[in-house]
Amino acid sequence: MKRRRTPLLIALFACPLALFLFYLLQAGLLSPPPPPLNRVAAWMPSSWDGDRARGSWEANRAYIHELSLVWYQLDASGDGSINPYAGARDTALVEQAHAQSTLVIPLINNYYDGVGVDAAPVATVLHDPTRRAAHVEALASEVLAYGYDGIDIDYESLNGASDRDAFSLFVEELAAELHAQGRLLSVTVHPKTTDPGSWGGPQAQDWVRIGAAADRFRVMTYAYHGCTTGPGPIAPLWWMEDVMRHATSVVPPNKVYAGIHFYGHDWAGGTCESVTWETARKRMSTYGTIRKWSGGGWARAVSEPWFAYTDAAEQRHEVWYADGESVRARLGLVEKYGLGGIAVWRLGGEDPAAWEAIAAALQAGEE
């Protein structure tokens, strides 16, 4: 008799439990598990390497939900005006993206030929209410005039604590103006694992205030090693985890996008050259070397490919780069931390297998 009652008892407890869980889900008190991948943002240059970037867009646009074209620069005068790069304001491209429901969120930066990234024009705007208001107006007007869905602010290497409050205020004012027009604000930030950060760039970015105001919070989780350092992994997975753990502790996770690098660096002596996957593959073939995989050795998982070779001048080179396997390894961060998505830097010359990994993750999220 006791055995016969067991299924009945299970059913009596299971049905109310299922109804209770369903109620919590409908009431928003219980969230479903995050998908493996839900949104993909991609930065796309037009004034440099434009043909390869456009080719990548055409080949992979079915997997891109947000297209951030590198189209604008803050004017070096610091008066708040903006300058379009070559290839900007391409209405046909905007219409093509919108036709497939891809959001167009162009990027504006503070990079200048012959200078590189320069904090001075940004600081001039930030600390002057009149110039700051002019800049907000210039950005909002440009977004509306060309039918964009928003703007992506990529102001890098600012002046630490001296710019922190002013930058936050600018983000809040711009967000209010764009939201009033039904548009979005994306802010691209330097990575850090603790606040305020280890140098001026991240120290100038108050993640709590920026994350509260912006709709997209894109973290550049790459350049752990770069041309200002010696050779090494560009974005070791263990470090990306640390950055995402901190980001999601202070910013709503569904706003956070993990930056995924598609590029590489070739270090030799005191020189460093940025390379694409295509270039890295050609050099492996030219110099008869083989791809190596760094799964660990840096205390935790690195998950990045590299190789070394010696050129005709007997100079040793070390190359770290991204491929399909490294991208696949990083996509797990989205589900683990409930992120809003990923942001890839950048279209053009990347491994086609990277998009295969992205497509598989998107498909898994739909099942």
N, C-alpha and C positions, 0 to 999 in steps of 0.2 A: 504493500500500500504506500509506503514512504517513497518508493521509486516512482510510482505513478504520479505522485503529487509534485515531484521536482519540476517537470516542464511547466506545470500550471503556475507554480510559484515564480519561476523565471519570467513567464509571460506577464504575470501580475506586476512585477517590479520593472520589467523592461519597457512596457508601454508607457507608463507615466514618466519614466526617465527620458524616453525619446521625445515625448511631448514637451517636457520641461526644457530640454536642450533646444528644441525647435523654437520655443517661445523666446529663449535667450538670444538666439540667432536673429530672429525677426525684430526683436527689440533693440538690437545693436549692442547687447550686453555680452555677447560671445562672438568673437571674430573667427571667420574661417581661416584655415592655415594659409599663409602667403603662397602665391604661385611661384614656380621655379623662375619665371621671368614674365613680366607683364608689359613693360615699356622700354623702348630703345631710343635713345637720343644719339644723334651723330653730328659731330662738327665737320663742316665741309668748306675747305678753302676755295677761293675763286681767283685771287690775284697771284697765286703761286701754285704750281702743280694742279692747275684747274682741270686739265683734260683727264688726268687719272682720277681725280676726285669725282668728276662728273660721271666717268665710266663706272666707278664703284656705286654711285647713287643709282644709276640706271639698272645695274645688275642686281642690287640688293634692296631697292627701295620698298619692296613688299614687307620688309622686316623693320623698317624705320618709322617710328611714330612721331618723332620730333626732329626736325631738320634745323640745325643751327649753323647758318652760313656765316663764314668769317667775313663780314661785309662792312664793318664800321670801325672807326678810330676816333677817340676823343681828340679834338684839335689841340695841338701842342701849345697854343697860346693860353689855354686854361680859361677861355671866355665862356665855356659851356657848349660851344657849337660842336658839330660832329662832321666827320669826313667819310665819304664812301670809298671803299677800296675798288679797284678795277673788278668789273663783273658784278658789282652790287646792283640792287634794285631790278633784278631779272624777273619781270612779271610773269613770263612764260613758265619759269621754274616754280614760282610761287603758286601759280594756277595748277601746275602738274601735281605738286605736293598736296594741295587742297583737294584735288579731284580724287585722291585716294585717302583722304581724311588724315593726312600727315600735317601736324602743326608746324608752322614756320616761325622760328624764334631766332632771328639773327643775333650774332655776337658782336659786341663792341668792346674794343680793348684799348690798352695804353702802350702799344708797341709802335716804335718809330724807326724808320730806316736810318742806319748809321748810328743809332743810339741804343736800340733794343727797348726793353721795358723801362718806362720812366714814370716814377711816382709823382714828380713835380706838377705836371698839368692837372692830375687828379686832385692833389692836395689843394691847389689853387681854387679849384671848383668847390671842393667839399667845405672849405672853411669860410666861404663867402656866400651868405644867404642869397644874394642877388644872382650870382653866377650859378649857384646850385639850382635855384628855381629855373633859370634859363636852360640849364642842362636837362632837367626833368621835362620841361616843355619841349625841347628839341627832340628828345627821345620819344615822347608820347606822340608828338606830331608826325614823326617819321613812321612809327608803327601804324598809325591810322591812315596816313597818306598812301602807303603801299600795301595795305591789307594784311599785315603780319598779325600773328596771334600773340606776340609778345616780344620781349627783348631779353638777351642774356648778357649780364654785366660780368665782364672778365677783366677787372682792374687788379693787376698783380703787383707784388713787391711794394706795397704801400709802407708808410712810415710808422709802423708799430703802434704803440699806445697813443701817439700824438694824433693819429688819423682815425682811431677806433670809433669814438663816439660820433664823429662827423660822418664817417662812412655808413654807420648804422642808420643815422638820421636820413641820409640820402636814400638809402634802400627803402626806408619806411615811407618817405615822401613819394618816391617813384612808384612804389607798390600801390599807394593810395590813388595816385593819378591813373595808373593803368587799370586798376580794378574798377574805377569809376567808368571806364570806357569798355569794360568787359574783356580786358586783355590780361595776359599773364606776365609775371616777372620771374626770370630765372637768374640766379646768382651763382657764379662759379668761384669756388674758394680753394685756397691752399689746404693741403692735408695737415692734420695734427692729431696727436693722440691724447693730449691734455690741453687744458686752457691755462694761459693764453697762447701758448705756442713757443717754439724755440728761437724764432727770429721775427723780423719786422713784418713780413708778409702775412703769416697767419695771426700774428698778434694784433694786426689792424682789423681783423674780422671777428666780430662778436657773434658767434654761432647762434646763441640763444635769440638775439634780436633779429638777425638776418633770417634765421629759420622760421621765426614767427611771422615775418612780413612777406617773404618770398613764397612763390608757388613751387618752384623747383630749386633744390639745394644740391648743386653738382660739385662733388669733391674730386679734385685732381689727384686721385690715388695712383700717382706715377711720379717719375723723376726722383725716386729714392736714391738712385745713382743717375748722374747726368754728366753733361760736359764740364761742369765745374767740380766734379769729383773724379776719383779714380774709377776704373771699370768695376762693374758689379750688376746685380739684378736691378732692373728698372722699377719693378713693383713687386717685391717679395710678398707672397700671399700672407704670411704671418703678420707683416706690417699693415697690409690692407685691412686685415681683420681688426687689428688694434684701432685703426682709424675709423672703421665703420662702427665698432663698438662704442667709441666715444661719440661719434656723430649721432647715432640713434639714441643716445642717452640725453641729448640736449635739443634735438630737432625731431619733430614727428617723423618716424621712419618712412612713411609713405611719400614724404617730400624728398628724401635723400636718394641721390643717384651716385653710384660708384663709378668713378672714372676708370675706363679700361683702355690701356694703351695698345695701339696697333703698330707702333714704331719701334725702332731700335737705335743703338749707338755702337759705333766702331771706334774703340780707343787704341791709340798707338803713340807710345812715348808721351809727350805733352800735348798731343792733339786729340780731338774728338770730332766725329762726324755723325750727324743724324742719318739713319738709313731706314728704308722700308723693308718689309718682309721680302719683296721682290729683289731688292738689292742684296740683302743678306744671302738669299738663296743663290744668286749668281756668284757671289764671292766664295761661297762654299764650293761651288762647282769649279771656279777658276783656279782656286788654290788647293783643290783636292783634299779638303778637310771634311770632317763630319760633324753633324749636329750632336751636341751633348745636352743632357737634361739635368737641371739642378733641382732635385726633389727636396733636398734638405741641406744640412751642413751649416745653416745659419741659425741654429737653435730650434727653428721650426720650419715648416714647409715654405719653400721658395717658389717652386712650380713655374720655372721659366727656362727657355732654351738659350744656349750660348755655344760659341765655338771660338777657336783661335787659329790664326794662320800667320805665316811669315811672308812678307811681300818681296818684290825683286830687289829692294834695297836692304834686305836682311833685317827689316824692322818687324818686330812681333806686334800683332794686332789681337785684341780681344773684343768680341762682339756679343752683346746681349740684345735680344729682340723678342717679338711676340709672334706666336703662330696659333693655329687652331687649338692645339692642346692646352696652351697657356690660357687662352680665352675661356675655354671650357672649364678649366679649374676655377676661374674667378667668378663664373656665373653662379656658383653655389652660394655666394655671399648674399644674393638677392633674397633667396628663400630663407636663409638662416637668420637674417636680420630684418626681414619684412620690408625691404627697400622699395622705393618707388620705381626703380629701374636702373639702367646703366647708361653711361654717356661715353661714347667711343671717340678717342682722339687718334687718328682722324681718318676720313675717307681718302682712299688712294694708295695703291700699292700693297694692300694688306693680303694676308693669306685667305683664299676663298674658304678654307676649312673653318676659319673663324666665324663666317656667316652660317656655315652648316651647323656649327655648335649653337649659335644664337637661334637659328630657325628651329632646332630640335627643342631648345628650352622653351621657346614661345609655344610650340605645339603641345608640349607637356603641360603647360599652364592652362591650355584650353580644354584639356581632357577631364 
